[in-house]
Amino acid sequence: MLDSHAQKHHRNLDTRIGSVVGRCPTRLLVLLVLFFFRAAAAFAAAAPQASANFEQEWAKLIAAAKQEGTLSVASGGAPSRQYRPVMDAFTKKFGINVEVSTGNAIDTVNRVLAERKAGRYTVDVALISVRENQQRLVPSESVMPFAPLLIHPEVVNTSLWYGGRHWYGDKDSKFAFIYHAAVEDQYEVWFNSDKLKEADILSVKKQTDIFDPRWKGKIQGQGMGDPSGIRQMIDSYFEPDRGPDWVKTYLTSAGVTFSDDRRILETWLVGGRFSVQFVSTAEEELRALAKKGLPVKQVFLPKEAGMIRAAGSGCCISAFANPPHPNAAKLFVNWFLSKEGQTLTHMMIPNIDRSSLRTDVPVGQVVADQQRKPGKQYTFPDAEPGIGAKHEEAQKWIFKIWESRQK
């Protein structure tokens, strides 16, 4: 049965079709015109109805979420440091308090899984890396399929996302939704500009050049106890101009001094204890220090293959099974992934070193090297089915190498 709005469209349509038929010389053309007008009318009648249905569902969801009053978010390092202004905007808009965990992804997941094992379900949403989702949250059945939560037209419309699709970082392509990605078509290097000149860094023509004896004792790097440190080594393992042998040399015999504490690394570099960090990630604080005039500088080296990557915990969102606040979780997921939510991540996070996979949000404070070039095609290995198992094998191998250097 058609509602009165649709019936009116069809009555008007029949009048127009009759006029066309009266003038038409062929039966085929009549049929084509009939098909076209009926399809257009059906679309016109359905669109307002679909919009009205969403608005009603959205209003009910907001009311139910307000009744719950709270949203609990388990986050890794980047979101815990950066997303407070975004969460405050959600609270201001909907009147729902947001509790966000602090610390790195490994510690956060350890706590959440221990609570769930004890029968305590305290967290609604995870802002956690692909690696932690793939290796721990998904196998433990702690997260639920993500797509059924999506109802906002701006979110479900895949034409508004990079590549015309939604991207997932788990092997089943249904749990860890990737909303931000980092452009990695160059290697980023940070150095102390009092100790080295930019030309010194640019003299590195291939990645094995950093193993030249002239660099020994001058290089610092993130240890494998830092989630970003292990992620960089996993990425390097698969880079065509690095690879397993490069990773082994870097970790064991290149004379690199490592720390899991990023504040210590920043202090070392600013103070000149070490001159250069050839493998760098989560460097928003270094950018801020450089803007303040401290002697740290960024330079880029060419990379053989350009790609985008799911960058740490600031890339992905997943939803916990048995959430304590299911309506608040659903509301947040849809708002956060909408144009408004993703725009705020670009506008409210200084020196953000990744960008939304939405194609309709302004650049905001995304640093220049992380802005995808229009029309350029990038590979996206983190979203390939089966890449999780390969990453897990690489990680085991890397940790074995790392532990061997401690003996």
Order of alpha helices (4+ residues) and beta strands (2+ residues): alpha-alpha-beta-alpha-alpha-beta-alpha-beta-beta-alpha-beta-beta-beta-alpha-beta-alpha-alpha-beta-alpha-beta-alpha-beta-beta-alpha-alpha-beta-alpha
